[in-house]
C-alpha cells in the first residue's frame, strides 16, 4: 500500500480573523499569502543642468522616455536601489542629494521613491533595459514621449525645488489622485 501525501498549499479566498479584507489563505496550514505593493526607486539625476533620461527597451511603454528607476531588491536600501538602477539602465554613477518625492500609485500597487541626484561623470551607456540614454536640458525634454505620469510629476517637482536645499518631499499632485 502506498500513500501519497501532498504538502501543496490549497488556497481559498477568505477574510482572516482580525483582518478587514479578503486574502488567499491556505486551507491546510492557515498561511496567509499577503499581496503587498511593489516599491520602485529612482532618481532625477543631473549633469550640468541636463537631466538623465532613458528610452525604454522593455514593456510597458517600450520606446518611451523615463527616469532611471526600477524595483527595490530585497536587502538593499532605497538609496542603494536608486544608484543600482541608474548604473543598470544608464551606466551612471550617482551622488544622491536628497529625497525628492514619494508617489502612491494604487492602480498598479506601487509606491515610488524618487531622489534628487547628480551624476558623478557624464559617461553613460545604455543597459539592457534601455534603447538609449541621454542628457536633456529642460527645454528639450521629450514631453510627448514620457513613459509614465510619475516621470512627469518627478521632473516638474525637481524643477519646482531645484533652487532649494531644504523642502518637504513631494507626493502625488492633486490632479494625479
Secondary structure, DSSP 8 states (H G I E B T S, - for coil): ----------EEEEE-TT-SSEEEEETTT--EE----EEEEEEEEEETTEEEEEEESSSSSTT-EE-SEEE--TT--HHHHHHHHHHHHH---EEEEEEEEEEEEGGGTEEEEEEEEEES-S-----TTEEEEEEE-GGG--GGGBS-HHHHHHHHHHHHHTT-SS---B---GGG-
